[in-house]
């Protein structure tokens, strides 16, 4: 997994953007006591177990957005 390029955003970049603007009700549909669709997707599709673990700890949309933004910053700093 990598950070964004200026012309090709990654799926994690898109998740970051989506979480920034997603209504709280939509977030609650995907993340609740029974499931965490975002963490599962990041783990199973993207393969980033660290980000998936951090998303599982996020109790609300702002916390999830922060977790994604922080992970993207880590990847950008490695460039």
C-alpha positions as CSV (number, residue, x, y, z in Angstrom):
1,X,0.0,0.0,0.0
2,X,1.3,3.5,-0.7
3,X,0.3,7.1,-0.3
4,X,-1.4,9.2,-2.9
5,X,0.2,10.5,-6.1
6,X,-1.0,13.7,-7.6
7,X,-2.9,12.0,-10.3
8,X,-3.9,8.6,-8.9
9,X,-5.4,8.5,-5.4
10,X,-5.3,5.2,-3.6
11,X,-8.3,3.5,-2.2
12,X,-7.2,4.6,1.3
13,X,-7.0,8.2,0.1
14,X,-10.6,7.8,-1.1
15,X,-11.6,6.3,2.2
16,X,-10.1,9.3,3.9
17,X,-12.1,11.7,1.7
18,X,-15.3,9.7,2.2
19,X,-14.9,9.6,6.0
20,X,-14.3,13.4,6.1
21,X,-17.8,14.0,4.6
22,X,-19.9,11.0,5.4
23,X,-23.0,11.6,7.5
24,X,-22.9,10.2,10.9
25,X,-25.9,7.9,10.2
26,X,-24.1,6.3,7.3
27,X,-21.0,5.7,9.4
28,X,-23.1,4.1,12.1
29,X,-24.7,1.8,9.6
30,X,-21.2,0.5,8.6
31,X,-19.6,0.7,12.1
32,X,-21.6,-0.5,15.1
33,X,-21.4,-3.1,17.9
34,X,-22.1,-5.9,15.3
35,X,-19.7,-4.9,12.5
36,X,-17.0,-2.6,11.3
37,X,-17.2,-2.7,7.5
38,X,-14.3,-0.2,7.0
39,X,-11.8,-2.2,9.2
40,X,-12.8,-5.4,7.5
41,X,-12.4,-3.9,4.0
42,X,-9.0,-2.4,4.9
43,X,-7.8,-5.7,6.3
44,X,-9.2,-8.0,3.7
45,X,-8.9,-5.9,0.5
46,X,-6.2,-3.4,1.1
47,X,-4.2,-5.7,3.4
48,X,-3.2,-3.1,6.0
49,X,-3.7,-4.8,9.3
50,X,-2.3,-1.8,11.2
51,X,-4.9,0.6,9.8
52,X,-7.6,-2.0,10.3
53,X,-6.7,-2.4,13.9
54,X,-6.8,1.4,14.4
55,X,-10.2,1.6,12.7
56,X,-11.6,-1.0,15.0
57,X,-10.6,1.2,17.9
58,X,-12.4,4.3,16.4
59,X,-15.7,4.9,18.1
60,X,-17.0,7.5,15.8
61,X,-16.5,9.0,12.3
62,X,-14.0,11.7,13.3
63,X,-11.9,9.1,15.1
64,X,-11.9,6.9,12.0
65,X,-11.1,9.7,9.7
66,X,-8.2,10.6,12.0
67,X,-6.9,7.0,12.0
68,X,-6.9,7.0,8.2
69,X,-5.3,10.4,7.9
70,X,-2.6,9.5,10.4
71,X,-1.8,6.3,8.5
72,X,-1.6,8.2,5.2
73,X,0.8,10.6,6.8
74,X,3.0,7.7,7.8
75,X,3.2,6.5,4.2
76,X,3.8,10.0,2.8
77,X,6.6,10.5,5.3
78,X,8.4,7.4,4.0
79,X,8.7,8.8,0.5
